[in-house]
Amino acid sequence: MGGMPFPGPDWVARDRYRLLSVSFNVYVTDPVMAESIRWLLGGFRLPLGEATYSVEIYPLHGDQGNEWPLYRCVIGGVVQTESWYGHDLVGAALQGIYELVPKATRDFLLLHAGAVVRGGAALLLPGPPNSGKSSITLELLRTGDFAYLSDEHGAIDPVTTRAYPFQRPIRFDQDALGLFPGLEGQLADRREMPVRLMWRFVRAEDVGAEVARPAEVRWIVLPTRDWDGPPRLTPVSSAQAVAEMARNCFNMHVYGVRGVYLLARVAGDAKAFRLAGGTPRERAALLAERLR
């Protein structure tokens, strides 16, 4: 942990990022890798200062003068990877930062959920992996009627119960782009980010959407892995919604029973549904039509 790097390398970039209540000072000796991290985490960037963790990417001692130096990525004093390739190092830094946020966050209850806003009200999409959270979130943004909160971390303020933005770019495998006709031409990741990662990244602005302000949760939709047949939206009880959100909570161990009470407050003021069937686009179209 700690936000200060070890002395030695000539850092070309010293940047600070805060993701919810967790901050990172990122020190990089390579300008290409530094620019790629700035692109990926631009929505979280702040002036350099005290931070929870230090992230360092630097060549190993004795390799600095080599044409292809071996680099090391370290987060909080723990080595993430060593590689000659920028995509390995930037990817390890990004993944390590994203994995630390739910472990270290204390000021928000974090759900494994997509989240968007329409008309000042938030829609939460909590669910297990491969239930379509990211793809539905993206398709809702592409309708033009929704603003972006998150595709992965539904952040709930324990005092106000509002959902807060966590504006990381939506991340997809390259092969998944075929599910979204016309999307690739809108993406700026390969044009603007000098290090090419194995994933593709969609920012809200790429699809003409805005990043939303904190909003009260009006709808809770529980996407399922049942993709058969047309899309179907079935009402569920508040108790069912609470149980599903609790199962898909990153840091319930921090809140304990208080977390369950908090989720009950969220569900008590919202309408809850289960979503099955349909493609991501069909699911989003149904939600856009029904949830007004």
C-alpha positions as CSV (number, residue, x, y, z in Angstrom):
1,M,0.0,0.0,0.0
2,G,1.0,3.6,0.2
3,G,0.9,6.2,-2.5
4,M,4.6,7.0,-2.8
5,P,6.9,5.1,-5.2
6,F,10.4,3.8,-4.4
7,P,13.2,6.1,-5.4
8,G,15.2,5.5,-8.5
9,P,13.5,5.4,-11.9
10,D,13.0,8.6,-14.0
11,W,9.3,8.8,-14.0
12,V,7.9,10.5,-17.1
13,A,4.3,10.4,-15.7
14,R,3.1,10.9,-12.1
15,D,-0.7,10.8,-12.1
16,R,-3.3,10.4,-9.4
17,Y,-6.7,8.7,-9.9
18,R,-9.6,8.3,-7.4
19,L,-12.1,5.5,-8.1
20,L,-14.9,6.1,-5.6
21,S,-13.1,6.3,-2.2
22,V,-9.9,4.5,-3.3
23,S,-7.0,6.6,-4.8
24,F,-4.0,5.5,-6.8
25,N,-0.8,7.4,-7.6
26,V,0.5,6.0,-10.9
27,Y,4.2,6.3,-11.8
28,V,5.4,5.2,-15.2
29,T,8.7,5.5,-17.0
30,D,7.4,4.9,-20.5
31,P,5.3,7.7,-22.1
32,V,3.3,5.3,-24.3
33,M,2.1,3.2,-21.4
34,A,1.4,6.3,-19.4
35,E,-0.7,7.8,-22.1
36,S,-2.7,4.6,-22.4
37,I,-3.4,4.5,-18.7
38,R,-4.5,8.1,-18.8
39,W,-7.0,7.3,-21.6
40,L,-8.4,4.3,-19.7
41,L,-8.7,6.1,-16.3
42,G,-9.3,9.7,-17.6
43,G,-12.6,10.0,-15.8
44,F,-11.0,9.4,-12.5
45,R,-7.9,11.7,-12.8
46,L,-7.0,14.2,-10.1
47,P,-4.0,16.4,-9.3
48,L,-1.1,14.4,-7.7
49,G,-1.4,14.1,-4.0
50,E,-1.8,11.5,-1.2
51,A,-3.2,8.2,-2.3
52,T,-4.2,4.8,-0.9
53,Y,-2.0,2.8,-3.3
54,S,1.1,3.4,-5.4
55,V,1.2,1.9,-8.9
56,E,4.7,1.7,-10.6
57,I,5.7,0.5,-14.1
58,Y,9.4,0.6,-14.7
59,P,12.3,-1.4,-16.3
60,L,14.2,-3.8,-14.2
61,H,17.6,-2.8,-12.9
62,G,20.2,-3.4,-15.6
63,D,17.6,-3.5,-18.4
64,Q,17.0,0.2,-18.8
65,G,19.4,0.6,-21.7
66,N,18.3,-2.4,-23.6
67,E,16.3,-2.0,-26.8
68,W,13.6,-4.2,-25.4
69,P,13.8,-3.8,-21.6
70,L,11.9,-6.1,-19.2
71,Y,9.4,-4.0,-17.3
72,R,7.7,-4.7,-14.0
73,C,4.2,-3.6,-12.8
74,V,3.8,-3.2,-9.0
75,I,0.7,-2.2,-7.1
76,G,0.9,-1.5,-3.4
77,G,4.3,-3.2,-3.2
78,V,3.0,-6.4,-4.9
79,V,4.4,-7.4,-8.3
80,Q,1.5,-7.8,-10.8
81,T,3.6,-8.9,-13.8
82,E,6.9,-8.6,-15.6
83,S,6.9,-8.3,-19.3
84,W,8.6,-6.9,-22.4
85,Y,5.2,-5.9,-23.8
86,G,3.3,-2.7,-23.1
87,H,-0.1,-4.4,-23.4
88,D,0.8,-6.9,-20.6
89,L,1.9,-4.1,-18.3
90,V,-1.0,-1.7,-18.9
91,G,-3.5,-4.5,-18.8
92,A,-2.1,-5.7,-15.4
93,A,-2.2,-2.2,-14.0
94,L,-5.8,-1.7,-15.1
95,Q,-6.9,-5.1,-13.8
96,G,-5.1,-4.7,-10.5
97,I,-6.7,-1.3,-9.9
98,Y,-10.2,-2.5,-10.8
99,E,-9.8,-5.5,-8.5
100,L,-8.6,-3.4,-5.5
101,V,-11.5,-1.0,-5.7
102,P,-14.2,-3.4,-4.4
103,K,-11.8,-4.8,-1.8
104,A,-10.8,-1.4,-0.4
105,T,-14.0,0.7,-0.8
106,R,-15.7,1.5,2.5
107,D,-17.8,4.5,1.7
108,F,-20.1,2.8,-0.8
109,L,-21.9,-0.6,-0.9
110,L,-20.8,-2.0,-4.2
111,L,-23.0,-4.3,-6.3
112,H,-21.9,-6.4,-9.2
113,A,-24.3,-4.4,-11.4
114,G,-24.7,-2.3,-14.5
115,A,-26.3,1.1,-13.8
116,V,-27.9,3.8,-16.0
117,V,-30.1,6.9,-15.4
118,R,-33.2,8.1,-17.2
119,G,-35.1,11.2,-16.2
120,G,-33.1,11.6,-13.1
121,A,-33.9,8.1,-11.8
122,A,-31.4,5.1,-11.7
123,L,-31.9,1.6,-13.1
124,L,-29.8,-1.1,-11.5
125,L,-28.9,-4.3,-13.2
126,P,-27.4,-6.6,-10.5
127,G,-26.6,-10.1,-11.5
128,P,-23.9,-12.8,-11.8
129,P,-21.3,-13.0,-14.6
130,N,-22.5,-13.7,-18.1
131,S,-26.0,-12.5,-17.4
132,G,-25.7,-9.6,-19.9
133,K,-25.2,-6.6,-17.6
134,S,-22.6,-4.9,-19.7
135,S,-24.2,-5.6,-23.0
136,I,-27.7,-4.4,-21.8
137,T,-26.0,-1.3,-20.3
138,L,-24.4,-0.5,-23.6
139,E,-27.5,-1.1,-25.6
140,L,-29.5,1.2,-23.2
141,L,-26.9,3.9,-23.7
142,R,-27.2,3.5,-27.5
143,T,-30.9,4.2,-27.4
144,G,-30.1,7.8,-26.5
145,D,-32.5,7.9,-23.6
146,F,-30.1,6.9,-20.8
147,A,-27.0,8.3,-19.1
148,Y,-24.2,6.2,-17.8
149,L,-23.3,5.3,-14.2
150,S,-21.4,2.0,-14.5
151,D,-21.3,-1.4,-16.3
152,E,-19.7,-3.3,-13.4
153,H,-19.8,-1.5,-10.0
154,G,-23.2,-0.3,-8.8
155,A,-22.2,2.1,-6.1
156,I,-24.8,2.8,-3.4
157,D,-24.3,5.7,-0.9
158,P,-25.2,4.2,2.5
159,V,-26.6,7.6,3.7
160,T,-28.8,8.7,0.8
161,T,-29.2,5.3,-1.0
162,R,-28.5,7.1,-4.3
163,A,-26.5,5.3,-7.0
164,Y,-23.2,7.0,-7.8
165,P,-21.2,7.0,-11.1
166,F,-18.2,4.8,-11.6
167,Q,-17.4,5.8,-15.2
168,R,-15.0,3.1,-16.3
169,P,-15.2,2.4,-20.0
170,I,-17.3,-0.6,-20.8
171,R,-15.0,-3.5,-21.6
172,F,-15.6,-6.2,-24.2
173,D,-13.7,-9.0,-26.0
174,Q,-13.0,-8.2,-29.6
175,D,-15.2,-11.1,-30.7
176,A,-18.2,-9.6,-28.9
177,L,-18.3,-6.5,-31.1
178,G,-20.2,-8.5,-33.7
179,L,-23.2,-8.4,-31.3
180,F,-23.3,-4.6,-31.7
181,P,-23.7,-3.6,-35.4
182,G,-22.1,-0.2,-36.1
183,L,-20.4,0.0,-32.8
184,E,-16.8,-0.5,-33.9
185,G,-16.8,2.6,-36.0
186,Q,-17.8,4.7,-33.0
187,L,-15.0,3.5,-30.8
188,A,-11.9,5.7,-30.2
189,D,-9.8,3.2,-28.2
190,R,-7.7,1.9,-31.1
191,R,-7.2,5.5,-32.5
192,E,-6.5,7.3,-29.3
193,M,-4.8,4.7,-27.0
194,P,-1.3,3.9,-28.1
195,V,-1.1,0.5,-26.4
196,R,-3.5,-1.9,-27.9
197,L,-5.0,-4.3,-25.3
198,M,-6.9,-7.5,-26.0
199,W,-10.1,-5.9,-24.9
200,R,-12.2,-3.2,-26.6
201,F,-13.4,-0.2,-24.6
202,V,-16.5,1.9,-25.0
203,R,-16.8,5.3,-23.3
204,A,-20.2,6.9,-22.8
205,E,-19.3,9.7,-25.1
206,D,-18.4,7.2,-27.9
207,V,-22.1,6.3,-28.2
208,G,-23.4,9.9,-27.6
209,A,-24.3,9.4,-23.9
210,E,-23.4,11.4,-20.8
211,V,-22.1,10.4,-17.5
212,A,-25.0,10.7,-15.0
213,R,-25.0,12.4,-11.7
214,P,-26.0,10.5,-8.5
215,A,-29.6,9.4,-8.7
216,E,-32.3,7.6,-6.6
217,V,-32.9,4.0,-7.6
218,R,-36.3,3.7,-9.2
219,W,-35.9,0.3,-11.0
220,I,-34.1,-2.9,-10.1
221,V,-33.9,-5.4,-13.0
222,L,-32.4,-8.8,-12.4
223,P,-31.0,-10.2,-15.7
224,T,-30.8,-13.9,-16.0
225,R,-28.7,-16.3,-18.1
226,D,-31.8,-17.5,-19.8
227,W,-31.6,-16.2,-23.3
228,D,-34.3,-18.4,-24.9
229,G,-37.3,-16.9,-26.5
230,P,-38.4,-13.2,-26.6
231,P,-37.4,-10.9,-23.7
232,R,-39.7,-11.1,-20.7
233,L,-39.9,-8.8,-17.7
234,T,-41.5,-10.3,-14.6
235,P,-42.2,-8.4,-11.4
236,V,-40.5,-9.7,-8.3
237,S,-40.9,-8.8,-4.6
238,S,-38.7,-6.4,-2.7
239,A,-37.4,-9.4,-0.7
240,Q,-36.4,-11.2,-3.8
241,A,-34.6,-8.1,-5.1
242,V,-32.8,-7.7,-1.8
243,A,-31.7,-11.4,-1.8
244,E,-30.4,-11.1,-5.4
245,M,-28.5,-7.9,-4.7
246,A,-27.0,-9.3,-1.6
247,R,-25.7,-12.3,-3.6
248,N,-24.1,-10.0,-6.1
249,C,-22.5,-7.6,-3.6
250,F,-18.7,-7.1,-3.6
251,N,-18.2,-5.8,-0.1
252,M,-21.1,-7.0,2.0
253,H,-18.5,-8.3,4.5
254,V,-17.7,-4.6,5.3
255,Y,-21.4,-3.7,6.0
256,G,-22.7,-7.0,7.4
257,V,-26.4,-6.8,8.5
258,R,-26.3,-3.0,7.8
259,G,-25.8,-3.8,4.2
260,V,-29.0,-5.9,4.1
261,Y,-31.0,-3.1,5.7
262,L,-29.5,-0.7,3.2
263,L,-30.5,-2.9,0.3
264,A,-34.0,-3.2,1.8
265,R,-34.2,0.7,1.8
266,V,-33.1,0.7,-1.9
267,A,-35.6,-2.0,-2.9
268,G,-38.4,-0.4,-0.8
269,D,-38.4,2.7,-3.0
270,A,-38.0,0.9,-6.3
271,K,-39.9,-1.4,-8.7
272,A,-38.1,-4.8,-9.2
273,F,-38.3,-7.2,-12.1
274,R,-36.6,-10.3,-13.4
275,L,-35.4,-10.3,-17.0
276,A,-35.1,-13.4,-19.2
277,G,-35.0,-14.2,-22.9
278,G,-34.0,-12.0,-25.9
279,T,-30.8,-10.7,-27.2
280,P,-29.1,-7.8,-25.5
281,R,-30.6,-5.3,-27.9
282,E,-34.1,-6.8,-27.5
283,R,-33.7,-6.7,-23.7
284,A,-32.7,-3.1,-23.8
285,A,-35.5,-2.2,-26.1
286,L,-38.0,-3.8,-23.7
287,L,-36.6,-1.9,-20.7
288,A,-36.6,1.4,-22.6
289,E,-40.3,0.8,-23.5
290,R,-41.5,-0.4,-20.1
291,L,-39.5,1.5,-17.6
292,R,-40.7,5.1,-17.7
